[in-house]
Every structure is written in structure tokens, then in C-alpha cells.
Amino acid sequence: MSGWKWGSLPVRCGRAVLVLGIVLAGMSATICRADDWPRFRGVDGRGIGGSVVPERWGDGLNVRWRTALPGGGSSSPIVHGDRVFLTAWSGGQGGSPLVRHMLAVDRADGRIVWQRDLPASGPDDAYQGYLTEHGYASSTPVTDGRTVVGFFGKGGVVAWDRDGSELWRAEVGQESSNRRWGSAASPVIVGDRVIVSAAEESQSLQAFDLRTGERAWKSEAAALELAYGTPVAVTLDDGTVELVLAVPEEVWGLDPSTGKVRWYATTALTGNLSPSVVVDGTTIYVFGGFRSAGSLAIRAGGRGDVTKTHVLWTSRSSSYVATPVLHEGHLYWMDDRGQAHCISAETGQQVYRERVEGLEGGGRPVYASPVVSGERIFVVSRWNGTFVLPAAPRFEILARNHFTDDASDASGTPAISDGALFLRSCKYLTCIAP
């Protein structure tokens, strides 16, 4: 793969060449509550809710409110305190100008507290091909409770305070991958930095000061092309924090304060990688790939090439788009072909793979990642509602919930907070609660 660069002084790390930036300042704590859902897949990106939500809902059943959205999107809602934050997009077709939107919604009644519209500042990828599968608002925002950050691809990174006052903006690039599929990765907060995978826009990872927007470092690598997963922070036993990201044919462990690669492992996962890595303590689970798809478990930590020393198992089981959820020793997901999967987290061995009845509509029926609430797994399908399964190594469809008046694409992963489930489609944001 093409290498990382550090100005004019490349530093070789296996097949990856590193780009270093400016060293970050010390790490600061966020002010999120335990039951907030502050980023893609919730606290620490685990997809696990801290409260139990209703198993069944529908027209008039367990629906607290529904809010019409200004446009579509496959991004996910996030929740902090009394606010729900969400992105959307409109225009971009038939000569209509592209506009991206950030919304803050009152979690109690669904009222839009504020909306900020961001007209495209330059040309974007044409709305054609696989870009039509998710559109121009695919990245989930992130918050630490004080600052809300949205990543809008070629529209850059924008930060607001909770009341909607803009704090800063930063550009991350205007390029396109060879597929021209648009952005997918979501920003993450690590300490007092927000880290963005601008793989599509500049084949880079970039870190910005959360308060000022000043760029702390930028690390470039051609291998980031077709890497669509969101980076995940891993804390080692000695307290060291690593930033882990899977790219085609490799997994990287980086220093989040500098962007420098600490370790890497080679994999057989080629083509585009969409799922984010899943973390359990210091064990990392990696899924994805096209044609040469599969999964593997890796022990975090180490230095240099850790392929022979840290890979725990490999498997042919894989998820193409959705990030699996880990619960009590098992990994669960529904794939884009309409099959439900469960494998052992300890060995990678398949527990079940079952066809899910009711996943019709053609195309790829599931893009959203599963989430766990209590002893239930919730999987949002694109056109056929939300499926509920037991969070246990046995296959059963306990419920399928849908709305008769909404046939729009639902590709966003739901959020769970304080006994409520927040669903987004291209038409509505819905709060499910007793």
C-alpha cells in the first residue's frame, strides 16, 4: 500500500509510511452522562444502551413524537441531556443546490430547537451510482456536552455550541476516491481533540483542537482510500490510549496525540471496508472487505508488525456494511443480503447464519448497525422496519416494527438514552418510548 508521509521525511512502518503532525496537548475529560449517546454507536462506540426500551411500536403504539426532517440522510442521531442532534441533506439533484443541515431537537417533545443550513461551497460528487444509496449526510455528529461537531465531507468540519452558535470550521480536502461514493466515517473525540477520517477527501486522518478548531496533526496515506469505518479509541492495561482503524489489507494502531503508527497487522480483507472495528477491553474485532471478506480478532498494543504475535483468530464470517455489536461473548449483525449472523467472540466460530423473512425490496436491505438494549438486539432495515432479536446465541425474530406512512430509506443506526429509542429515516426522526 502507499505510504504515510511526514513532510519530506518519510518514516517506514512495514508497508505503511507515516505522516506525523503536531503533538497534541493533554487529554481532557468529557462531560457526558452514562446514559447519553454522544457519538456513532453510543458511548465508546459499543452500540450498547444503558436502559431498556420498548420491544414493540408502530402507528400509535409507544411513539412519543415524530419530527419531519428537512432532508434525507444515513447518519445516526446522537443524544446529550435534553437534546438530540442529527444531520441531513437536501437538493443536489436536477440543478438544485446541495445543502447540508445540522439539527438540534428537544428530546422531550421533538421540537426543532435550532437548525443550521450549510450550502455546498463548491462542487461535490454527482448524485449517481452508489452515492445514491446514502447521499450527502452519512457521518454521525459527536459531542462532549459542550461542543457539537459535524463532518460534512467536502463541506468540511463544523463545530457549534449546544445553543447553535458556530465555534469554528475546518476544511479537510476536496478530492474523491476512485469509486466516488462520498464520505461515511464519523468524527470521534479523544481527549481534547476531535479526529476525522477524511479518507475520501484527502486520504488522511486529521485532528483538530475541540475548542478552537486548530489543526493538531494531519496524517496522509493512500491506503486510506476505501476505508469507510470510524476510528475507535482503545485503552491498554497501562492506561495508554490507541486509535484503531481498519483499512484494506491492514489494521493500524496509532498514537492519537500525534497520528503516528505504533503497530499494524496485515489482513486478507481487500476492497472497501465499511464496518468500524469493535472493541472489547484490549481485543479488537475487524470485519469487512469485498470478495475477500472476513473477520479477525487482534490484541491491541505492541510495536511494528504484530501480525504473527497479536492476531487471535480469523474467520470467513463477515459484515459488508453494518458494524456488529458485541454482547456477552458473541458478535451479532445482519448483513446487506438479509441474513442474521452470530459468531463466538472467543473463537470466531459461527453460531448461526439465518435468512430473515420480511427483508424485501431489492438492493441491500440493511445498512444500519445493530444496537443492544437490555436483552434485546434492535436492527433497523432500510425499507422493512426494525427487527428485534434476543441478545443471546439463538436465532429468533421477536418483533418487527414499522410505520405504514413512511416508506423512505432508514439507514441510520438508532440511539438509546433514558429508556427511549431514537430512529431516523429519510423522512422522520422518531422517539420510541412508553
C-alpha positions as CSV (number, residue, x, y, z in Angstrom):
1,M,0.0,0.0,0.0
2,S,1.1,3.6,-0.5
3,G,2.9,5.1,2.5
4,W,2.5,7.6,5.1
5,K,4.4,10.9,4.7
6,W,5.9,13.2,7.2
7,G,6.7,16.3,5.2
8,S,9.7,15.4,3.2
9,L,11.0,12.9,5.7
10,P,9.0,9.6,5.4
11,V,9.3,7.0,8.2
12,R,8.7,3.4,7.1
13,C,6.5,1.2,9.2
14,G,6.2,-2.1,7.4
15,R,4.3,-1.3,4.2
16,A,2.9,1.9,5.8
17,V,4.8,5.1,5.7
18,L,3.9,7.5,8.4
19,V,2.8,11.2,8.4
20,L,3.3,12.9,11.7
21,G,1.8,16.2,12.8
22,I,2.0,18.4,15.8
23,V,1.9,16.7,19.2
24,L,-1.4,17.2,21.0
25,A,-1.8,18.7,24.3
26,G,-3.0,16.7,27.4
27,M,-6.3,14.8,27.3
28,S,-9.4,16.4,28.9
29,A,-12.5,14.6,30.1
30,T,-15.9,14.9,28.5
31,I,-19.0,15.9,30.4
32,C,-21.4,13.2,29.1
33,R,-23.7,11.3,31.4
34,A,-23.6,7.5,31.5
35,D,-26.9,7.2,29.6
36,D,-26.0,9.8,26.9
37,W,-25.4,8.6,23.3
38,P,-22.7,11.1,22.3
39,R,-21.3,9.6,19.0
40,F,-21.8,6.9,16.4
41,R,-22.9,3.7,18.2
42,G,-23.0,5.4,21.6
43,V,-20.6,5.5,24.5
44,D,-17.2,4.3,23.3
45,G,-18.7,3.2,20.1
46,R,-20.0,-0.1,21.6
47,G,-23.7,0.1,20.5
48,I,-24.9,-0.8,24.0
49,G,-27.7,1.1,25.6
50,G,-27.8,1.8,29.3
51,S,-31.6,1.4,29.6
52,V,-34.4,-0.8,28.4
53,V,-36.6,0.5,25.5
54,P,-39.9,-0.9,24.3
55,E,-39.8,-4.1,22.2
56,R,-42.8,-3.2,20.1
57,W,-44.0,0.0,18.5
58,G,-45.9,1.2,15.4
59,D,-48.7,3.6,14.4
60,G,-49.9,4.9,17.7
61,L,-48.0,2.5,19.9
62,N,-45.1,3.6,22.1
63,V,-44.4,6.7,19.9
64,R,-43.7,9.7,22.0
65,W,-43.2,12.0,19.0
66,R,-42.2,12.2,15.3
67,T,-40.4,15.2,13.7
68,A,-40.3,15.8,10.0
69,L,-36.8,16.3,8.7
70,P,-35.6,18.9,6.1
71,G,-34.0,16.2,4.1
72,G,-32.6,12.7,4.0
73,G,-29.5,11.1,5.4
74,S,-28.0,7.9,6.6
75,S,-26.2,9.4,9.6
76,S,-27.3,8.5,13.1
77,P,-28.9,10.6,15.8
78,I,-26.9,11.3,19.0
79,V,-28.2,12.3,22.4
80,H,-26.9,14.5,25.2
81,G,-29.1,15.6,28.0
82,D,-32.2,17.2,26.7
83,R,-31.0,17.5,23.1
84,V,-30.9,15.2,20.1
85,F,-28.5,16.1,17.3
86,L,-28.8,14.9,13.7
87,T,-27.6,15.8,10.2
88,A,-29.5,15.7,6.9
89,W,-29.1,17.0,3.3
90,S,-31.4,18.4,0.6
91,G,-31.0,19.5,-3.0
92,G,-28.0,18.3,-5.0
93,Q,-30.2,17.0,-7.9
94,G,-31.7,18.4,-11.1
95,G,-29.8,21.7,-10.7
96,S,-30.9,22.3,-7.2
97,P,-28.0,23.4,-4.9
98,L,-26.8,21.0,-2.3
99,V,-27.4,22.0,1.3
100,R,-26.4,20.0,4.4
101,H,-28.2,20.6,7.7
102,M,-27.4,20.2,11.4
103,L,-30.4,20.0,13.7
104,A,-30.8,20.2,17.5
105,V,-34.1,18.6,18.6
106,D,-35.8,18.8,22.1
107,R,-35.8,15.2,23.3
108,A,-39.0,15.8,25.3
109,D,-41.3,16.8,22.5
110,G,-39.4,16.6,19.2
111,R,-39.4,20.4,18.6
112,I,-36.5,21.6,16.4
113,V,-34.6,23.9,18.8
114,W,-32.2,25.1,16.1
115,Q,-31.3,24.2,12.5
116,R,-28.1,25.3,10.7
117,D,-28.0,25.1,6.9
118,L,-24.7,24.7,5.1
119,P,-24.9,25.3,1.4
120,A,-22.1,23.5,-0.5
121,S,-19.2,25.8,-1.0
122,G,-18.0,24.0,-4.2
123,P,-18.8,21.1,-6.5
124,D,-19.4,17.7,-4.8
125,D,-19.6,14.2,-6.3
126,A,-22.6,13.7,-8.6
127,Y,-25.7,12.1,-7.2
128,Q,-25.3,8.9,-9.1
129,G,-24.2,5.3,-8.7
130,Y,-23.7,4.0,-5.2
131,L,-23.7,7.6,-3.8
132,T,-27.5,7.4,-4.2
133,E,-27.5,4.6,-1.6
134,H,-26.7,7.0,1.2
135,G,-26.5,10.6,-0.1
136,Y,-24.5,13.6,1.3
137,A,-25.2,13.2,5.1
138,S,-23.7,9.9,6.2
139,S,-21.4,11.0,9.0
140,T,-22.8,11.0,12.5
141,P,-22.0,14.1,14.7
142,V,-20.2,13.8,18.0
143,T,-20.4,15.9,21.2
144,D,-18.7,16.1,24.6
145,G,-21.7,18.0,26.0
146,R,-20.3,21.5,25.3
147,T,-19.3,21.3,21.7
148,V,-21.2,19.5,18.8
149,V,-19.1,18.6,15.8
150,G,-20.4,17.6,12.4
151,F,-18.4,16.3,9.5
152,F,-19.8,17.1,6.1
153,G,-17.3,15.6,3.6
154,K,-16.2,18.2,1.1
155,G,-18.1,20.7,3.2
156,G,-15.6,20.3,6.0
157,V,-15.8,20.0,9.7
158,V,-18.1,22.5,11.6
159,A,-18.4,22.9,15.4
160,W,-21.3,24.6,17.3
161,D,-22.1,25.1,21.0
162,R,-25.3,23.5,22.4
163,D,-27.3,26.6,21.5
164,G,-26.3,26.6,17.8
165,S,-23.6,29.3,17.8
166,E,-20.9,28.4,15.4
167,L,-17.5,28.0,17.0
168,W,-15.2,27.1,14.1
169,R,-14.9,25.5,10.7
170,A,-12.1,23.5,9.1
171,E,-11.5,22.1,5.6
172,V,-10.3,18.6,5.1
173,G,-10.0,18.3,1.3
174,Q,-11.9,18.3,-1.9
175,E,-10.8,15.0,-3.5
176,S,-12.8,11.9,-4.3
177,S,-11.9,8.2,-4.2
178,N,-11.8,6.1,-7.3
179,R,-15.4,5.0,-6.5
180,R,-16.8,8.5,-5.8
181,W,-19.0,7.0,-3.1
182,G,-18.8,10.0,-0.8
183,S,-18.0,10.1,3.0
184,A,-19.1,7.6,5.6
185,A,-16.8,7.8,8.7
186,S,-17.9,9.8,11.7
187,P,-15.8,12.1,13.8
188,V,-14.7,11.0,17.3
189,I,-13.5,12.9,20.3
190,V,-10.3,11.7,22.1
191,G,-9.4,13.9,25.0
192,D,-9.5,17.5,23.8
193,R,-9.2,16.6,20.1
194,V,-11.7,15.7,17.5
195,I,-10.4,13.2,15.0
196,V,-11.7,12.9,11.5
197,S,-11.1,10.3,8.9
198,A,-11.0,12.3,5.7
199,A,-10.2,9.2,3.7
200,E,-12.5,10.2,0.8
201,E,-11.5,13.9,0.7
202,S,-7.7,13.8,1.1
203,Q,-6.7,10.2,2.0
204,S,-5.9,11.5,5.5
205,L,-6.6,11.4,9.2
206,Q,-6.8,14.8,10.8
207,A,-7.0,16.0,14.4
208,F,-8.4,19.4,15.5
209,D,-8.5,21.2,18.8
210,L,-12.1,20.7,20.0
211,R,-12.4,24.2,21.3
212,T,-10.6,26.3,18.7
213,G,-10.6,24.1,15.5
214,E,-6.8,24.5,15.1
215,R,-5.4,21.5,13.2
216,A,-3.2,19.5,15.6
217,W,-1.9,17.0,13.0
218,K,-2.6,15.5,9.6
219,S,-1.5,12.1,8.6
220,E,-1.8,11.0,4.9
221,A,-1.8,7.5,3.4
222,A,-3.0,6.2,0.1
223,A,-4.2,3.1,1.9
224,L,-7.0,5.1,3.5
225,E,-8.8,5.1,0.2
226,L,-11.9,2.9,0.5
227,A,-11.6,2.9,4.3
228,Y,-15.1,4.0,5.5
229,G,-15.1,2.9,9.2
230,T,-15.0,5.3,12.1
231,P,-11.8,5.2,14.2
232,V,-12.2,3.8,17.8
233,A,-10.1,4.6,20.9
234,V,-8.7,1.6,22.9
235,T,-7.3,2.0,26.4
236,L,-4.5,-0.5,27.2
237,D,-3.9,-2.0,30.6
238,D,-1.2,0.6,31.4
239,G,-3.6,3.4,30.6
240,T,-2.1,4.2,27.1
241,V,-4.7,5.2,24.6
242,E,-4.5,4.0,21.0
243,L,-6.6,5.0,18.0
244,V,-7.5,1.9,15.9
245,L,-8.7,1.9,12.3
246,A,-9.0,-0.8,9.7
247,V,-8.0,-0.1,6.1
248,P,-7.9,-2.5,3.1
249,E,-5.4,-5.3,4.0
250,E,-4.3,-3.8,7.3
251,V,-5.3,-2.7,10.8
252,W,-3.5,0.2,12.4
253,G,-3.0,1.3,16.0
254,L,-2.0,4.9,16.2
255,D,-1.0,7.4,18.8
256,P,-4.0,9.8,19.0
257,S,-1.8,12.6,20.2
258,T,0.5,12.6,17.1
259,G,-1.1,10.4,14.4
260,K,1.9,8.2,14.5
261,V,1.5,4.5,13.8
262,R,2.5,2.4,16.8
263,W,1.6,-1.0,15.3
264,Y,0.0,-2.6,12.3
265,A,-1.3,-6.1,11.3
266,T,-1.8,-7.3,7.8
267,T,-5.2,-8.9,6.9
268,A,-6.9,-10.7,3.9
269,L,-9.7,-8.1,3.9
270,T,-9.4,-6.4,0.5
271,G,-11.6,-3.9,-1.3
272,N,-13.7,-1.4,0.6
273,L,-14.0,-1.7,4.4
274,S,-17.2,-0.1,5.8
275,P,-17.7,-1.5,9.3
276,S,-15.9,0.2,12.2
277,V,-13.7,-2.0,14.5
278,V,-15.4,-3.4,17.6
279,V,-13.5,-3.2,20.9
280,D,-13.8,-5.3,24.0
281,G,-11.1,-4.2,26.5
282,T,-7.9,-4.7,24.6
283,T,-9.3,-7.1,22.0
284,I,-10.2,-5.6,18.6
285,Y,-12.6,-7.3,16.1
286,V,-12.4,-6.4,12.5
287,F,-15.0,-7.0,9.7
288,G,-15.4,-6.1,6.1
289,G,-13.9,-6.5,2.7
290,F,-15.3,-7.2,-0.8
291,R,-14.8,-10.6,-2.4
292,S,-12.0,-11.4,0.1
293,A,-14.3,-10.6,3.0
294,G,-14.0,-12.0,6.5
295,S,-13.2,-11.1,10.1
296,L,-10.5,-11.4,12.7
297,A,-9.6,-10.7,16.3
298,I,-6.5,-8.8,17.3
299,R,-4.9,-8.0,20.6
300,A,-4.2,-4.2,20.8
301,G,-0.8,-2.9,21.8
302,G,2.7,-3.8,20.6
303,R,5.1,-2.2,18.2
304,G,5.7,-2.5,14.5
305,D,4.3,-5.6,12.6
306,V,2.2,-7.6,15.1
307,T,0.5,-9.9,12.6
308,K,2.2,-13.0,13.9
309,T,2.0,-12.2,17.6
310,H,-1.3,-10.4,18.1
311,V,-3.9,-11.9,15.7
312,L,-6.1,-14.2,17.8
313,W,-8.3,-15.8,15.1
314,T,-9.5,-15.3,11.6
315,S,-12.9,-16.2,10.1
316,R,-14.8,-16.1,6.8
317,S,-17.8,-14.7,8.5
318,S,-18.2,-11.0,7.7
319,S,-20.4,-7.9,7.6
320,Y,-20.1,-5.8,4.5
321,V,-21.7,-2.5,5.8
322,A,-23.0,-2.8,9.4
323,T,-20.7,-2.8,12.4
324,P,-21.5,-5.8,14.5
325,V,-22.4,-5.5,18.2
326,L,-20.7,-7.4,20.9
327,H,-22.8,-8.8,23.8
328,E,-21.7,-11.3,26.4
329,G,-19.2,-13.1,24.3
330,H,-20.9,-13.1,21.0
331,L,-21.0,-10.8,18.0
332,Y,-24.3,-10.1,16.2
333,W,-25.2,-8.4,12.9
334,M,-27.5,-8.5,9.9
335,D,-25.7,-8.3,6.5
336,D,-26.6,-6.5,3.4
337,R,-28.1,-9.7,1.9
338,G,-30.7,-10.1,4.5
339,Q,-29.1,-12.7,6.8
340,A,-28.7,-12.6,10.6
341,H,-25.3,-13.7,12.0
342,C,-23.9,-14.7,15.4
343,I,-20.3,-15.8,16.0
344,S,-18.3,-16.5,19.1
345,A,-16.1,-13.6,20.1
346,E,-13.6,-16.0,21.6
347,T,-13.0,-18.2,18.6
348,G,-14.7,-16.6,15.6
349,Q,-16.8,-19.8,15.0
350,Q,-20.2,-19.4,13.6
351,V,-23.1,-19.9,15.9
352,Y,-25.9,-19.2,13.4
353,R,-26.5,-17.7,10.0
354,E,-30.1,-17.4,9.1
355,R,-32.2,-15.8,6.4
356,V,-34.5,-13.2,7.8
357,E,-38.1,-13.3,6.4
358,G,-39.6,-9.9,5.7
359,L,-36.5,-8.3,4.3
360,E,-37.8,-7.5,0.8
361,G,-37.4,-4.5,-1.5
362,G,-34.4,-5.4,-3.5
363,G,-30.9,-3.9,-3.3
364,R,-29.1,-4.1,0.0
365,P,-31.7,-4.3,2.8
366,V,-29.7,-3.5,5.9
367,Y,-27.1,-0.7,6.3
368,A,-27.7,0.3,9.9
369,S,-25.6,-1.3,12.7
370,P,-27.4,-3.3,15.5
371,V,-27.7,-2.0,19.0
372,V,-28.5,-3.7,22.3
373,S,-31.0,-2.7,24.9
374,G,-31.5,-4.9,27.9
375,E,-31.6,-8.5,26.5
376,R,-32.7,-7.4,23.0
377,I,-30.9,-6.6,19.7
378,F,-32.5,-4.0,17.5
379,V,-31.7,-3.9,13.8
380,V,-33.1,-1.2,11.5
381,S,-33.7,-2.3,7.9
382,R,-33.8,0.2,5.1
383,W,-37.4,-0.4,4.0
384,N,-39.0,-3.1,6.2
385,G,-38.9,-1.7,9.7
386,T,-36.9,-2.6,12.8
387,F,-36.3,-6.2,13.7
388,V,-35.9,-7.3,17.3
389,L,-33.9,-10.4,18.2
390,P,-32.8,-11.9,21.5
391,A,-29.3,-10.8,22.7
392,A,-28.4,-14.4,23.1
393,P,-26.8,-17.0,20.8
394,R,-30.1,-18.3,19.3
395,F,-31.9,-17.0,16.3
396,E,-35.5,-15.7,16.7
397,I,-37.4,-12.7,15.4
398,L,-39.2,-11.5,18.4
399,A,-40.8,-8.5,16.7
400,R,-40.8,-6.4,13.5
401,N,-41.9,-2.8,14.0
402,H,-42.7,-0.4,11.2
403,F,-44.7,2.6,10.2
404,T,-47.3,2.4,7.4
405,D,-46.9,6.0,6.4
406,D,-43.1,6.0,6.0
407,A,-41.6,4.1,3.1
408,S,-38.4,6.2,3.0
409,D,-34.9,4.7,3.4
410,A,-33.9,4.1,7.0
411,S,-30.1,3.5,7.1
412,G,-29.1,5.3,10.3
413,T,-28.2,3.4,13.4
414,P,-30.6,4.2,16.3
415,A,-29.6,5.9,19.6
416,I,-30.7,4.8,23.0
417,S,-31.0,7.1,26.0
418,D,-33.0,7.1,29.3
419,G,-35.5,4.4,28.1
420,A,-36.1,5.9,24.7
421,L,-35.0,4.7,21.2
422,F,-34.4,7.4,18.6
423,L,-34.9,6.3,15.0
424,R,-34.2,8.3,11.8
425,S,-35.3,7.7,8.3
426,C,-35.0,10.0,5.3
427,K,-38.4,11.5,6.3
428,Y,-38.7,11.5,10.1
429,L,-36.8,11.5,13.5
430,T,-38.9,9.4,15.8
431,C,-38.7,8.9,19.6
432,I,-39.9,5.4,20.8
433,A,-40.7,5.4,24.5
434,P,-43.5,4.1,26.8
